[in-house]
Each structure stands twice: as structure tokens, then as C-alpha cells.
Amino acid sequence: MDFRSSEQALGPRSEDALPATATAAVKVVIVGGFGVGKTTLVGSVSEIRPLTTEETMTQAGIGVDDTLGVERKATTTVAMDFGRISVNDELVLYLFGTPGQQRFWFLWRGLFEGALGAVVLVDTRRLEVSFDVIGRLEERGVPFIVAVNTFPDAPVYPVEEIRGALDLPESVPIVECDARLRDSSRDVLMTLMRYLQSLAVPAGAS
């Protein structure tokens, strides 16, 4: 599919038009447990008006959704978030944020299709919600980095302690971020791109 024509088919605003110099596009997924900040990250970094599918949480989710630690969260993503950012004049990243609740995980298969890599967003107050997410990425062979979203009331742990808790190899980058800030979210994506580039370079190559 021509990514230029597919975006035009959505009828973007003039300010959302794809840069004329863009020659390559990469699909990236933003994953994580419920309430870790995926929608916030996509919204903060996107250069176009982000597409969100947030709905108000209802009584139907009681006993089904794990809201421990995020009891005050009033909305939830039910399909995906979508945004776009130009890394440089030629390269564009298309960002797809996944739903966090397990009852919506059946949507992940389509969202992962064609993805070059992923960002796993985690909350140190609830690291356990990331275990299954990381397991799914490893099963599918999708390269990923981990971004620790620094919530104001979240405990701060050394990177190696987080690595051990998530059972991650030394090769997987772990970075801190504030998903509310564009520059911080952009740094996360640049870390992912550098990591993917390192995986593409054969060992020992200069």
C-alpha cells in the first residue's frame, strides 16, 4: 500500500499533510498494560491530530478490568490510538497504540502486522501488568525497548532492578520518559530506532 495515498484517503487537514520529502515509512506499536500512558504518549508526540478510540469506562468493566492502582481512570482505549511523527525529512513513523485491557488483546494481531518494532510503556507502581505484554512481543519476535513512564507518585528504581523484575536481557534498552512531554516521547522513539538499526547491522560490522 502506498502510505502517501492511504493517508490522503482519510482526508487529512492541510496541516496534517505528509511532507513532500518523505520517502519511507515505519510502523511502530506502543504497548503496555492498562493505564500506563500509551494514549498520552501518542498524543504528545504526534505531529498530526491523533486518532483515539477512548470510551468512558462503565459498570460492565467491574470485575473484568484490572484497575488496581488506576482507580480514578475514567476512559479506556477500545481499539487503538494512531499518530505520526517525522524523524527527518525522509523518514516518517506511524504510531499505533494498543488497548491495555486483556479483553481487547484480540485486536493486537492486526495492529502488530507489519510493525518494525515496539515501545513497551511501563509504570513502576504496577510492573506486573507488563509481564504478559512483553511475553506476547517475544512470542511474535517483535523487537522492543522499554520506556518507564515517570508518574509523579511512582517509586523510582534503578534500571538494573527494573531489568531484573521484567527478566530482560542486557541488550534491550530501558529508558525513562514523561509521556506528557513531546521531547521526552520523541527521545523514546529515537531510542527505538537506534536499537532497530543496531539489530540490522551484522555483528562486527563497522
Secondary structure, 3 states (H helix, E strand, C coil): CCHHHHHHHCCCCHHHCCCCCCCEEEEEEEECCCCCCHHHHHHHHCCCCCECCEEECCHHHCCCCCCCCCCCCCEEECCCEEEEEECCCCEEEEEEECCCCHHHHHHHHHHHCCCCEEEEEECHHHHHHHHHHHHHHHHHCCCEEEEEECCCCCCCCCHHHHHHHHCCCCCCCEEEECCCCHHHHHHHHHHHHHHHHHHHCCCCCC
